[in-house]
Amino acid sequence: MSEPIGKREAQRQVERIHAFREQLEELAREGVLDLAGEQRARLDLHLNKKLAELAERFDVDISASQKQISLGMRILSTLGGLAFCAAVFLFFYRYWGLLSTPLQVGILIITPIAALIAMHFTARHEKTLYYTALIGLVAFASFILNMVVLGSIFNIAPSQNAFLAWGAFALALAYTYHFRLFLAAGLICILVFAAATLTAWTGGYWVACTMRPEFFLLIALVAVLVPIIARHQKFAYFPDVYRLVGLLIIFVALEMLMHEGQMSVLPLGKKTIQAIYQILAFVSAGSTIWLGIRHQLMGIVNLGSAFFALYLFDRLVSWWWDWMPRYLFFFIVGLIAVGLLAVFRRIRSRTLQAQLP
């Protein structure tokens, strides 16, 4: 799920050491560089010592089998956290009506606090933070349940402010324990709160924020720009989360506006609005791909490519599906895919040439 500060860089050092050794073997086979026995022995001793030091200090994976096991552990911690969340919810649902109101309130308050205390304890006694992440999911789910049930008990009207509280709680967990999953959850909650607040300010009911995608466009753009304003030197992998969450919401909002022009706040006709956002969607996806390649951000390159393909297929279906024979439609789609592959291959070659000395 997440890794403590420094572990990612330590893992990269391990991968560089393995790559260095493979390159030495390749150079030796080609007769370019073959270190003498004593030199190679000293080098291997130094590299093995470095690997052992990294493994001891950061608990990194120094072999392929260890990486596979670590992946399984991350999956298990996530599934375990979700299972505990389901257990907490179902327990409350099964026995809640049998408890008195003071006891209900006490349980709701104590559960997330107890989970936070457990997180603090496990974080101080484990390097990988798998158990801490698992307990963190329980704490976050308990906090959400806390506010929902307390609102129901005391008949408090639903409000978008709950998303602000949930988002702040998730962000606190993320920045305290360096968890990217909680950062993503917190950002989504904050974005929903901001969009709902804008909807309420414009005279609508806050729940109707889902019918105003343009509000999400504005707020998500701010999330994308956060890594430019705040460098996150101690949280090296958080900027990727800001960019990916913000761009994902932008692309989804554009997809909605491409089809449902009446959702827009622009004082224009439905067809005109749809045409504007269709162009904007392709420009946004294409610009994301270009910027990702330029700055070597493969996450946003993949995201931009996926939505560019989605937008393109969506438009092709809208333009040709009803009147074109199905075999011809898919044949043309295949030709377009081949053409795009050729374009991306050319861009990749140019990028490679620009990086080579």
Order of alpha helices (4+ residues) and beta strands (2+ residues): alpha-alpha-alpha-alpha-alpha-alpha-alpha-alpha-alpha-alpha-alpha-alpha
